[in-house]
Amino acid sequence: MAAPSGAAPWRVFLVDDHSVVRSALELLIDGEPDLEVVGSVDGVERASARLAAVGPDVVLVDVHLRDGNGIDLCRSIRRDLPGTSVVVLTGDASDDVLDRCIEAGADAVVLKHVDAERLLEVVRRVGRTGRVSPDRSATDPVCRQGQPTSPVCRHRSDPVPLFDRLTRQEREVVALLAAGLSNRAIGDRLHLAEKTVKNYLTNVFRKMSVSSRTEAAVIAARLAESTGRYEPAPPAGADPVRY
């Protein structure tokens, strides 16, 4: 996929403590006409010192770093650079790691055995959906790709089913939200702390491009009505990429 004529390439920042991996990723990404590496560091401290100045479109970060945790760095990026998308690399396909990454605000989680073309596809996808734009419909992560089956996506030119971007736990939370349960009641039902439920809902709101419980509940209820069910998340390990 080439960048549109005259368009600037997506700017990618790499955070990985293995120099060989970083070098390979740089060669892969810089070899694409619509992508460019604008920074490459080996740890949390160096990333934190440079990210604000560089302002990349996408950060590609490993979970395990020499001086910290990529999931914590992801959380910091979401807080300090809300216009930057984050792709987390991991060798752990467990639901626990996936949920921690998504809870921290990751736009995608990629297992390390993914092939090169698929990784490039992910970087491009989160670059498109993460771009800040005054036209919310142009950046809505809920409605970017897939089939126009959702009632909230019919006016989009490139829609995606809502739950493709939610984890299994987030789907359960939003289903109970649509049923009218409070955060405490949702936590009791799913055996989660109320604070954890709030964190899940923050991510759900961001992915659905809504700002309130009411908006999220209405969309979720309409989707349930149109499909007859809340779609289950794919099993862990079934695909090297999760959004």
Number of C-alpha atoms within 10 A of each C-alpha: 10 10 14 10 7 6 9 12 18 22 22 27 23 25 27 25 20 14 13 10 13 17 13 11 20 19 13 17 20 17 12 15 14 18 22 20 21 19 18 22 19 19 23 22 13 13 21 15 10 14 18 12 8 13 17 23 24 26 29 22 30 26 22 18 18 13 12 13 15 25 24 16 23 29 18 15 23 18 13 13 16 14 18 23 27 32 27 25 26 20 14 15 20 11 15 10 16 23 19 13 25 27 21 24 28 26 28 22 26 25 18 17 12 13 10 12 10 13 22 16 12 19 25 21 17 23 26 19 20 21 18 16 12 7 8 10 16 18 18 24 26 23 29 23 17 12 14 18 15 20 14 20 21 14 12 15 14 14 21 23 20 23 22 20 22 23 22 18 16 22 22 18 23 27 20 21 22 20 14 14 15 14 20 16 16 23 19 13 13 14 11 14 14 16 12 13 23 16 16 23 21 18 19 26 16 14 21 21 18 15 12 11 17 13 15 20 18 15 19 24 20 15 21 16 12 13 12 10 11 17 16 14 16 12 11 14 13 9 12 19 20 25 19
